[in-house]
Amino acid sequence: MHHVSRPRGNIFQKKLYYLDLYNYAGRFGDTVRPQEIAGNLKQKDAYISETVRSRKLEELWTTFDSINRKMLITALLDPGLRFR
């Protein structure tokens, strides 16, 4: 049995690695390995989606906090100012 090392690099490089393995296994009539590899690719897609969602949410909270901080500073510097 041939040993294949785990992929290194960014997510895109890892997906290419698994796609190559998938194609290689299919060429030699392996039916179990392609299903396992397809599962790995689906997990990576879910991981990428969750990572993107988390980062966007973090950016939104950072923007929200920045706006609140600016409003607080403005209110402290000009007590007569009213926000509607």
WOMO-V402448 format. One record per residue. RES is the residue in one letter. PHI is phi in degrees with one decimal (none if undefined). OMEGA is omega in radians with two decimals (* if undefined). Layout:
res->RES phi->PHI omega->OMEGA
res->RES phi->PHI omega->OMEGA
This chain:
res->M phi->none omega->-3.12
res->H phi->-85.4 omega->3.13
res->H phi->-90.5 omega->3.12
res->V phi->-115.3 omega->-3.14
res->S phi->-73.8 omega->3.14
res->R phi->-70.0 omega->-3.09
res->P phi->-70.9 omega->3.04
res->R phi->-123.1 omega->3.11
res->G phi->111.1 omega->-3.09
res->N phi->-78.7 omega->-3.09
res->I phi->-58.5 omega->-3.12
res->F phi->-62.4 omega->3.12
res->Q phi->-63.3 omega->3.13
res->K phi->-66.8 omega->3.11
res->K phi->-64.4 omega->3.10
res->L phi->-63.2 omega->3.12
res->Y phi->-59.9 omega->-3.13
res->Y phi->-66.4 omega->3.10
res->L phi->-65.7 omega->3.07
res->D phi->-61.1 omega->3.11
res->L phi->-61.4 omega->-3.14
res->Y phi->-59.4 omega->3.14
res->N phi->-65.1 omega->3.13
res->Y phi->-62.0 omega->-3.14
res->A phi->-63.6 omega->3.14
res->G phi->-63.4 omega->3.14
res->R phi->-64.5 omega->-3.08
res->F phi->-102.5 omega->3.04
res->G phi->78.5 omega->3.10
res->D phi->-75.0 omega->-3.12
res->T phi->-99.7 omega->-3.11
res->V phi->-79.8 omega->-3.07
res->R phi->-58.4 omega->3.13
res->P phi->-59.2 omega->3.11
res->Q phi->-67.1 omega->3.11
res->E phi->-64.5 omega->-3.13
res->I phi->-66.5 omega->3.10
res->A phi->-60.5 omega->3.08
res->G phi->-62.4 omega->3.10
res->N phi->-61.5 omega->3.13
res->L phi->-64.7 omega->3.12
res->K phi->-64.1 omega->3.11
res->Q phi->-63.7 omega->3.13
res->K phi->-64.7 omega->3.10
res->D phi->-60.7 omega->3.13
res->A phi->-64.6 omega->3.13
res->Y phi->-62.4 omega->-3.13
res->I phi->-63.1 omega->3.14
res->S phi->-60.7 omega->3.14
res->E phi->-66.0 omega->3.13
res->T phi->-63.5 omega->3.12
res->V phi->-62.4 omega->3.14
res->R phi->-60.4 omega->-3.13
res->S phi->-63.4 omega->-3.13
res->R phi->-66.9 omega->3.11
res->K phi->-64.3 omega->3.12
res->L phi->-63.9 omega->3.10
res->E phi->-62.2 omega->3.10
res->E phi->-62.8 omega->3.12
res->L phi->-62.6 omega->3.12
res->W phi->-64.6 omega->3.11
res->T phi->-63.7 omega->3.09
res->T phi->-63.3 omega->3.11
res->F phi->-57.8 omega->3.13
res->D phi->-62.1 omega->-3.14
res->S phi->-64.4 omega->3.12
res->I phi->-63.2 omega->3.12
res->N phi->-60.7 omega->3.14
res->R phi->-62.6 omega->3.13
res->K phi->-63.7 omega->3.13
res->M phi->-65.5 omega->3.14
res->L phi->-64.3 omega->3.13
res->I phi->-63.2 omega->3.12
res->T phi->-61.1 omega->-3.14
res->A phi->-65.7 omega->3.13
res->L phi->-69.8 omega->-3.13
res->L phi->-78.5 omega->-3.14
res->D phi->-133.7 omega->-3.07
res->P phi->-61.3 omega->-3.13
res->G phi->-80.3 omega->-3.12
res->L phi->-75.4 omega->3.11
res->R phi->-119.0 omega->3.06
res->F phi->-96.0 omega->3.12
res->R phi->-100.9 omega->*
